[in-house]
Amino acid sequence: MSALLSVRGLSAGYGGPPIIEDVSFDVEENEIAVILGPNGAGKSTVLKTIFALTSVTGGAIDFHGTSLVGRKTSTLVTIGISAVPQSRNIFPHLSVDENLDVGTYAAPPADPAATRENVLELFPDLRAKLKQPAGELSGGQRQMVALGRALMCEPKLMLLDEPTAGLSPAYLERIFDLLLDIRKTGVTILLVEQNARQALQIADHGHVLVNGRNFASGTGKALLADENVRRSFLGGAAA
């Protein structure tokens, strides 16, 4: 069976020298995959390139067998891809309910009320906050709003850039647990994450980048046990 998302020999950047070069990996349907690496490795650039926000200079990106290279960002939600950027991922002056509603604009679900209820079952903390401006919520709750809005279009694939950035340890663990719950609903997840050890503990597969190139790939369990990965990215301690 072919992968849901296949990246082959991908090179891309922002108009100057390429930020990523010859990057390749697959994401299978209904898995959690994580992209890891040091600052400046090109992790977020990979996500932005998949979501048509950079200039592709080489390689291929296929989603369900359809090429994404050359497509406009505005068309990707309609084919089943949603994205949550690291920052500015909510509308702070809109209510939580309005933020969720925005998630239906590009690709309305068949039953918006049922989809909204499914989202609130995943994020019960938001029920009591529906009429509150999203900007007044805690960091962890704002991230739940961002994730919930991305789910309102019923995506097949979610791209998440640093979903735990800046969160308290308690909310960090909560978000990782929620990603497992989202995967159980049939949504495939590709995330960039600096909290490498925790991310690998929930990931089916991980892909490590260094200087914009592939460094290592494997199952989450295998990468946690890999001595080179541990030494370079996990603080050197045994998993």
C-alpha positions in Angstrom: 0.0 0.0 0.0 1.4 3.4 -0.9 2.0 6.1 1.7 -0.6 8.8 2.4 2.2 11.4 2.0 5.4 10.8 0.1 8.3 13.3 0.0 11.1 12.5 -2.4 14.3 14.4 -3.0 12.7 17.6 -1.8 14.6 20.9 -2.1 13.0 24.2 -1.2 13.6 27.6 0.3 12.4 31.2 0.2 13.9 32.5 -3.0 17.6 32.3 -2.0 19.8 29.3 -1.3 17.7 26.2 -0.5 16.9 25.6 3.2 16.2 21.9 2.7 18.0 19.7 0.2 17.1 16.2 -1.1 14.8 15.4 1.8 12.8 12.2 1.6 10.4 10.4 3.9 7.0 8.7 3.9 4.0 9.2 6.2 1.6 6.2 6.3 -2.1 6.6 6.7 -3.3 6.9 10.4 0.1 7.3 11.9 1.9 10.0 13.9 5.2 11.0 12.3 7.5 13.6 13.8 10.3 15.7 12.2 13.1 16.4 14.6 16.5 18.2 14.5 18.4 21.2 15.9 17.4 24.8 15.4 17.9 25.8 11.8 17.7 22.2 10.5 14.8 23.0 8.2 12.0 21.3 10.1 9.4 24.0 9.8 10.5 24.6 6.2 9.5 21.0 5.3 6.0 21.6 6.7 5.6 25.0 5.0 6.8 23.4 1.7 4.1 20.7 2.0 1.6 23.4 2.6 2.7 25.4 -0.5 4.3 28.2 1.4 7.8 28.1 0.0 9.5 27.8 -3.4 10.2 24.2 -4.5 13.4 23.8 -6.4 13.5 20.1 -6.7 11.8 16.8 -5.8 8.3 15.6 -5.3 5.4 15.7 -2.8 2.6 13.3 -3.3 -0.6 13.1 -1.2 -2.8 10.1 -1.9 -1.0 9.8 -5.2 -1.6 13.4 -6.3 1.3 15.8 -6.7 1.2 18.8 -4.4 4.0 20.7 -6.1 2.6 23.8 -7.8 -0.7 23.7 -6.0 -2.0 26.8 -4.1 -2.2 26.7 -0.4 -5.9 27.6 -0.6 -6.7 24.3 -2.4 -5.0 22.0 0.1 -7.7 22.1 2.7 -10.3 21.0 0.1 -8.3 17.8 -0.6 -7.9 16.9 3.1 -4.8 18.7 4.5 -5.0 21.2 7.4 -2.2 23.0 9.2 -1.6 24.6 12.6 1.4 27.0 12.6 3.5 27.6 15.7 2.3 31.2 16.2 -0.7 33.3 15.3 -2.7 30.1 15.0 -6.0 31.5 16.5 -8.1 34.6 16.0 -7.7 36.2 19.5 -10.6 38.6 19.2 -13.1 36.0 18.0 -14.8 33.7 20.5 -13.8 30.0 20.7 -17.0 29.1 18.9 -16.3 31.6 16.1 -12.7 30.2 15.8 -14.1 26.7 15.3 -16.6 28.0 12.7 -13.8 29.6 10.7 -12.4 26.1 10.3 -15.3 25.1 8.1 -15.0 28.0 5.6 -12.6 26.5 3.1 -14.0 22.9 3.2 -17.4 22.7 5.0 -18.1 19.3 6.6 -21.2 17.4 5.6 -22.6 18.0 9.1 -21.0 21.0 10.8 -22.9 20.6 14.1 -21.9 16.9 14.4 -18.2 17.8 13.5 -18.3 20.6 16.1 -19.6 18.1 18.7 -16.9 15.6 17.9 -14.3 18.4 18.3 -15.7 19.3 21.7 -15.6 15.7 22.8 -11.9 15.7 22.1 -11.4 19.1 23.8 -14.0 19.2 26.7 -12.1 22.1 28.3 -13.5 24.3 25.5 -17.2 23.7 26.2 -17.4 26.3 29.0 -15.3 28.7 27.0 -17.2 28.8 23.7 -18.4 32.4 24.1 -15.1 33.7 25.5 -12.6 35.5 23.2 -9.9 32.9 22.4 -7.2 35.4 23.2 -8.2 35.3 26.9 -7.5 31.6 27.3 -4.4 30.0 28.6 -1.6 28.9 26.2 -2.7 25.3 26.4 -6.3 26.1 25.8 -5.4 28.4 22.8 -3.6 25.4 21.3 -6.7 23.3 21.8 -8.7 25.9 19.9 -6.1 25.9 17.1 -6.2 22.1 16.9 -10.0 22.1 17.1 -10.3 24.6 14.3 -8.0 22.5 12.1 -10.2 19.5 12.7 -13.4 21.2 11.7 -12.7 20.6 8.0 -12.4 16.8 8.7 -8.8 16.5 7.4 -7.1 13.3 6.4 -3.7 14.9 7.3 -2.8 17.5 9.9 0.5 19.4 9.8 1.5 20.7 13.2 4.4 23.1 13.8 5.7 22.9 17.4 2.3 22.2 19.0 3.8 22.2 22.6 6.0 25.3 22.2 5.8 27.6 25.3 3.4 25.4 27.2 3.7 24.4 30.8 4.8 20.8 31.5 1.3 19.8 32.4 -0.2 21.1 29.2 2.7 19.7 27.2 1.8 16.2 28.3 -1.9 17.0 27.7 -1.3 18.0 24.1 0.7 14.8 23.4 -2.1 12.8 24.8 -4.6 14.7 22.6 -2.6 13.9 19.5 -3.0 10.2 20.3 -6.7 10.8 20.7 -6.9 12.7 17.3 -5.0 9.8 15.6 -7.7 7.4 17.0 -10.3 9.3 15.0 -8.5 8.4 11.7 -6.5 11.6 11.2 -2.8 11.2 10.2 -0.5 13.6 11.9 2.9 15.1 10.8 4.4 17.3 13.4 7.6 19.3 14.0 8.6 19.2 17.6 11.5 20.3 19.8 10.5 18.1 22.8 12.1 15.2 21.0 11.9 12.5 23.6 8.2 13.0 24.4 7.4 13.2 20.7 9.2 10.0 19.9 7.4 8.2 22.7 4.1 8.8 20.9 5.3 8.7 17.3 5.1 5.7 14.9 8.0 7.1 12.9 10.5 9.9 13.3 12.7 11.7 10.8 15.7 13.6 11.9 17.1 16.5 9.9 20.5 18.2 10.2 21.5 21.2 8.0 18.5 20.7 5.8 19.2 17.1 5.0 18.1 13.7 6.2 20.1 12.4 9.1 18.2 9.4 10.4 14.7 7.9 10.1 13.0 5.0 12.0 10.3 4.1 14.3 9.9 6.2 17.4 11.2 3.3 19.6 14.2 2.7 17.3 15.2 6.4 17.3 14.9 6.5 21.1 17.3 3.6 21.3 19.7 5.0 18.6 23.0 6.0 20.3 23.8 8.8 17.7 20.3 10.2 18.0 20.4 10.1 21.8 23.7 11.8 22.0 22.8 14.5 19.5 19.2 15.2 20.3 18.0 13.5 23.5 20.6 14.7 26.0 22.7 11.5 25.7 20.7 9.5 28.3 19.5 6.0 27.5 15.8 5.9 26.6 
